[in-house]
Amino acid sequence: MQENDPDECLLEMNPCGQTCTVKTSKERRKLDSACTPDTVSGSSSAKPTAEGGLGQLGVGLAKLLRKRFGKNNVILSDIRKPADNVFYSGPFIYADILDYKNLREIVVNNRITWLFHYSALLSAVGEANVPLARAVNITGLHNVLDIAAEHNLRLFVPSTIGAFGPTSPRNPTPDLCIQRPRTIYGVSKVHAELMGEYYHYRYGLDFRCLRYPGIISADSQPGGGTTDYAVQIFHDAIKTGKFQCYLKPDSRLPMMYIDDCLKATLEVMEAPADALSMRTYNISAMSFTPEELVQEVQKHVPELQVTYKVDEIRQAIADSWPMNFDDRNARRDWGWKHDYDLPELVTTMFSFLGSDSRIAQVN
């Protein structure tokens, strides 16, 4: 990217999730031209907007985009009040995924060309409030699809391992297969994948989607989700030296360190349109069981004591999800390559959280 041709990005979040929009001044296309995947050629002139900026991935994406395109070219947004460190890290505005007029004004007034749509109610919250999940996950998506198609945006919508169900092939799970999820979150993500593909073929929308595995980060506290044991173990190893796992020791799931997740997101958005053979890709980095993670963690905290108390609900979810993602298409089409395997993940997590403090207490 040229220094005199900066990208601008906006991140916005509603109470339920996050959305991202990116646009470039240089890539403005004539409104009366056909909206084809080739109309936005690359990132050197992209002007990004990301709605959903106060979530784990939104904040991380904003940091990455600001390093890539400049602090003042990435606009963070949310309907909630940001913390001081977030507010002063770059431009911030209000945006609501369910307010079509508000979103449209943001795109027009900021001349947006890329949109990252992270807004969603996740699995457990969605099951507790299905009507709200339908509104945010589906109506919010429709708002973004229509605005993106109207204004020729390049649109990114993340999907998830939760988009698969018990009838899906699990080891490995290919890009194209039976999905049939059993949560409103998973159903809404399959809907997003199909609607994005439809808008691509019907209207020429440059729609791009990645199915994320379980994402592990030292920046966020575990929230009780099915894959959150892989974050909780680090906190417990440091604080108490004792960890109780709610999944069976041999429950294998695909996982990824957050830096790889964010890197993949930017890479697929920067990939040439003619390199993409599909609109939705699996991405993978590693796949491990609780037992394998424990063994790696104990290399850093040997005195860690581990017990298993299986939570039947979360175990049933884990048993319906992929064990491994087949991501050969992403690696072939746009050169996806992860940086973190399990040993690097564990070392990095402890370097951020500080395993030395626990070891010092024990000794």
C-alpha positions in Angstrom: 0.0 0.0 0.0 1.3 3.5 -0.9 1.6 6.0 1.9 -0.3 8.6 0.0 -3.2 6.3 -0.6 -4.4 5.2 2.8 -7.2 2.8 3.6 -9.9 3.8 6.1 -11.8 1.4 8.3 -14.8 1.6 10.6 -15.8 -0.8 13.4 -19.2 -0.8 15.0 -20.9 -3.0 17.6 -24.5 -3.4 18.8 -25.4 -5.1 22.1 -25.3 -8.5 20.5 -22.2 -8.5 18.3 -20.1 -6.7 15.8 -20.0 -5.6 12.2 -17.2 -4.3 10.1 -17.2 -2.1 7.0 -14.3 -1.1 4.8 -14.3 1.3 1.9 -11.7 2.9 -0.3 -11.8 6.4 -1.8 -9.8 5.3 -4.8 -12.0 2.3 -5.5 -15.2 4.2 -5.9 -17.1 2.8 -8.8 -19.7 4.3 -10.9 -23.1 3.6 -9.4 -24.6 2.8 -12.8 -21.9 0.2 -13.5 -22.5 -3.5 -13.0 -21.5 -4.7 -9.5 -19.0 -7.4 -10.2 -16.5 -9.1 -8.0 -13.7 -7.5 -10.1 -14.7 -3.9 -9.4 -12.7 -3.8 -6.2 -9.2 -5.0 -7.2 -7.2 -4.8 -4.0 -6.5 -3.2 -0.7 -4.1 -0.4 -1.7 -7.1 1.9 -2.1 -9.5 0.2 0.3 -11.4 2.3 2.8 -12.5 -0.2 5.5 -15.4 0.1 8.0 -15.9 -2.5 10.7 -19.1 -2.6 12.8 -18.9 -4.5 16.0 -15.7 -3.0 17.2 -16.0 -3.6 21.0 -16.0 -7.4 20.6 -12.9 -9.5 20.9 -12.4 -9.8 17.1 -13.6 -6.3 16.4 -11.0 -4.7 18.6 -8.3 -7.0 17.3 -9.2 -6.3 13.7 -9.2 -2.6 14.3 -5.6 -2.8 15.6 -4.5 -4.9 12.6 -6.2 -2.6 10.1 -4.8 0.6 11.8 -1.3 -0.9 11.5 -2.0 -1.7 7.9 -3.8 1.4 6.8 -3.1 4.1 9.4 -4.7 5.0 12.7 -7.0 7.7 11.4 -8.2 5.6 8.5 -10.0 3.0 10.6 -13.3 4.1 12.2 -14.4 2.0 15.1 -18.1 2.0 16.0 -20.6 0.6 18.5 -23.8 1.5 20.3 -22.0 1.2 23.6 -19.7 3.6 25.3 -16.1 2.5 24.5 -13.3 2.3 27.1 -10.8 5.2 27.1 -8.1 3.1 25.6 -10.4 2.1 22.7 -11.9 5.6 22.2 -8.5 7.3 22.0 -6.9 4.6 19.8 -8.6 6.0 16.7 -11.8 7.4 15.2 -15.0 6.2 16.8 -18.7 6.6 15.8 -22.1 5.2 16.8 -23.8 2.6 14.6 -26.7 0.2 15.1 -26.9 -2.9 12.8 -30.7 -2.8 13.0 -31.0 0.8 12.0 -30.9 0.7 8.2 -30.9 4.4 7.7 -28.0 4.9 10.2 -25.9 2.2 8.5 -26.6 3.7 5.0 -25.6 7.2 6.2 -22.3 5.7 7.6 -21.5 4.1 4.3 -22.3 7.2 2.2 -20.8 9.9 4.5 -17.6 8.0 5.0 -17.4 6.7 1.4 -17.0 3.1 2.6 -15.9 0.3 0.2 -15.2 -2.6 2.5 -17.6 -3.9 5.2 -16.8 -6.4 7.9 -20.0 -7.6 9.5 -19.4 -9.3 12.9 -22.8 -8.5 14.5 -24.4 -11.6 16.0 -25.9 -13.2 19.0 -23.7 -16.2 19.8 -24.9 -19.8 20.6 -25.9 -19.7 24.2 -27.3 -16.1 24.2 -29.2 -16.8 21.0 -30.9 -19.9 22.3 -32.0 -17.9 25.4 -33.6 -15.2 23.2 -34.5 -16.6 19.7 -36.6 -13.6 18.6 -33.7 -11.2 19.3 -31.2 -13.6 17.6 -33.4 -13.6 14.5 -33.5 -9.9 14.4 -29.8 -9.3 14.9 -28.4 -12.3 13.1 -30.8 -12.4 10.1 -32.5 -8.9 9.8 -29.1 -7.2 10.5 -27.5 -9.4 7.9 -30.2 -8.4 5.3 -29.6 -4.7 6.1 -25.9 -5.2 5.4 -26.4 -7.3 2.2 -28.7 -4.7 0.7 -26.4 -1.7 1.6 -23.4 -3.6 0.3 -25.1 -4.5 -3.0 -26.4 -0.9 -3.5 -23.0 0.7 -2.8 -20.8 -1.9 -4.4 -19.0 -2.8 -1.2 -16.7 -5.7 -0.6 -18.5 -7.6 2.2 -16.9 -9.9 4.8 -19.2 -12.0 7.0 -17.6 -14.5 9.4 -19.1 -18.0 9.8 -18.3 -20.7 12.4 -17.9 -24.3 13.3 -21.4 -23.9 14.7 -22.7 -23.8 11.1 -22.4 -27.6 11.1 -24.5 -30.2 12.8 -24.6 -33.9 13.9 -25.1 -35.2 10.3 -22.1 -33.3 9.0 -18.9 -35.2 8.2 -16.6 -34.4 11.1 -13.1 -35.6 10.4 -12.4 -33.8 8.2 -15.2 -31.4 7.5 -15.0 -30.1 3.9 -16.1 -26.7 2.6 -19.2 -28.2 0.9 -21.2 -30.8 2.8 -24.4 -31.3 4.7 -24.6 -28.7 7.5 -28.0 -28.8 9.4 -27.0 -27.0 12.6 -29.3 -27.2 15.7 -28.9 -23.7 17.2 -30.3 -20.4 15.9 -26.8 -19.1 15.8 -25.7 -21.9 13.5 -28.8 -21.7 11.4 -28.3 -17.9 10.9 -24.7 -18.5 9.8 -25.8 -21.0 7.2 -28.4 -18.5 6.1 -25.6 -15.8 5.8 -23.4 -18.1 3.8 -26.2 -18.9 1.3 -27.6 -15.4 1.1 -24.1 -14.0 0.5 -23.5 -16.5 -2.3 -26.9 -15.7 -3.8 -26.2 -12.0 -3.7 -22.9 -12.7 -5.4 -24.4 -14.6 -8.3 -27.6 -12.5 -8.5 -26.2 -9.0 -8.0 -22.5 -9.4 -8.4 -21.8 -8.6 -4.7 -18.2 -9.2 -3.7 -19.1 -11.4 -0.7 -16.3 -13.2 1.2 -16.8 -15.5 4.2 -14.5 -17.6 6.5 -15.7 -20.4 8.8 -13.7 -19.7 12.0 -12.7 -22.6 14.3 -12.6 -22.0 18.1 -10.7 -18.8 18.6 -8.2 -18.5 21.5 -7.0 -15.2 22.9 -5.3 -13.9 26.0 -7.1 -10.6 25.6 -10.6 -11.9 26.6 -12.0 -13.8 29.6 -13.6 -17.2 28.9 -17.4 -16.9 28.7 -18.5 -20.4 29.2 -18.8 -21.4 25.6 -18.1 -24.9 24.3 -14.5 -24.0 23.2 -13.8 -21.7 26.1 -12.1 -24.4 28.2 -9.1 -23.8 26.0 -8.8 -20.3 27.4 -9.9 -21.1 30.9 -7.1 -23.6 31.4 -4.5 -20.9 31.2 -6.1 -18.6 33.7 -6.7 -21.5 36.2 -3.1 -22.9 35.7 -1.7 -19.5 36.7 -4.1 -18.5 39.4 -4.8 -21.8 41.3 -2.9 -24.6 39.6 -6.2 -26.6 39.3 -8.4 -27.0 36.3 -11.7 -28.7 35.9 -12.7 -29.5 32.3 -16.3 -29.7 31.2 -15.5 -31.8 28.0 -14.3 -35.3 27.8 -10.5 -35.7 27.5 -10.7 -37.0 23.9 -13.1 -34.3 22.5 -11.3 -33.1 19.5 -12.2 -29.6 18.0 -10.5 -27.3 15.5 -8.9 -24.3 17.2 -6.9 -21.2 16.2 -5.0 -18.4 17.9 -6.6 -15.0 17.3 -3.6 -13.6 15.4 -4.0 -16.3 12.8 -7.8 -15.6 12.6 -7.3 -11.9 12.0 -4.5 -12.5 9.5 -6.7 -14.8 7.5 -9.5 -12.3 7.6 -7.4 -9.6 6.1 -5.8 -12.0 3.6 -9.0 -13.2 2.1 -10.2 -9.6 1.8 -7.1 -8.6 0.0 -7.1 -11.7 -2.3 -7.8 -11.0 -6.0 -11.4 -11.7 -6.9 -10.4 -14.1 -9.7 -8.4 -16.2 -7.3 -11.5 -17.2 -5.3 -13.2 -20.4 -6.4 -15.9 -20.1 -3.7 -17.5 -17.5 -1.4 -17.2 -19.4 1.9 -13.9 -21.1 3.0 -13.0 -23.2 6.0 -9.8 -22.1 7.7 -7.8 -24.3 10.0 -4.6 -24.0 12.2 -4.7 -26.9 14.7 -7.0 -29.5 16.1 -6.6 -30.8 19.7 -8.3 -32.5 22.6 -8.5 -31.3 26.2 -6.0 -34.1 27.1 -3.5 -32.9 24.5 -3.8 -29.3 25.6 -3.3 -30.3 29.2 -0.1 -32.1 28.3 1.3 -29.1 26.5 0.2 -26.7 29.4 1.9 -28.9 31.9 5.2 -28.4 30.2 5.0 -24.8 31.5 3.1 -25.5 34.7 4.1 -29.1 35.7 2.1 -29.0 38.9 -1.2 -28.3 37.2 -3.9 -30.6 38.6 -6.7 -31.5 36.1 -10.1 -33.2 36.7 -13.0 -33.8 34.3 -16.7 -33.1 35.0 -18.5 -33.4 31.8 -21.3 -30.9 31.0 -23.8 -32.8 28.9 -25.1 -29.8 27.0 -21.7 -28.5 26.0 -20.5 -32.1 25.3 -23.4 -32.7 23.0 -22.5 -29.5 21.1 -18.9 -30.5 20.8 -19.9 -33.9 19.6 -21.9 -32.3 16.7 -19.1 -30.0 15.6 -16.2 -30.7 13.2 -13.2 -32.4 14.7 -11.0 -31.1 11.9 -11.5 -28.5 9.2 -10.4 -29.3 5.6 -9.1 -26.0 4.5 -7.2 -27.1 1.4 -9.2 -24.7 -0.9 -8.2 -21.6 1.2 -4.5 -22.8 1.1 -4.7 -23.3 -2.7 -6.8 -20.3 -3.8 -5.3 -17.4 -1.7 -2.3 -18.9 0.0 -3.7 -19.3 3.5 -1.0 -20.5 5.9 -1.3 -20.5 9.7 1.6 -19.4 12.0 0.6 -21.0 15.3 0.5 -24.7 16.1 -0.3 -26.0 19.6 3.2 -25.5 21.2 3.4 -21.9 19.8 -0.2 -21.2 21.0 0.6 -22.3 24.6 3.9 -20.5 24.8 2.3 -17.3 23.5 -0.7 -17.5 25.9 1.6 -17.9 28.9 3.9 -15.1 27.6 0.9 -12.8 27.7 -0.7 -14.1 30.9 2.5 -14.8 32.8 3.0 -18.4 33.8 6.2 -17.4 35.8 4.0 -15.9 38.5 2.4 -19.2 39.3 5.6 -21.2 39.1 7.3 -18.7 41.5 4.4 -19.1 44.0 4.7 -22.9 43.9 8.5 -22.9 44.3 
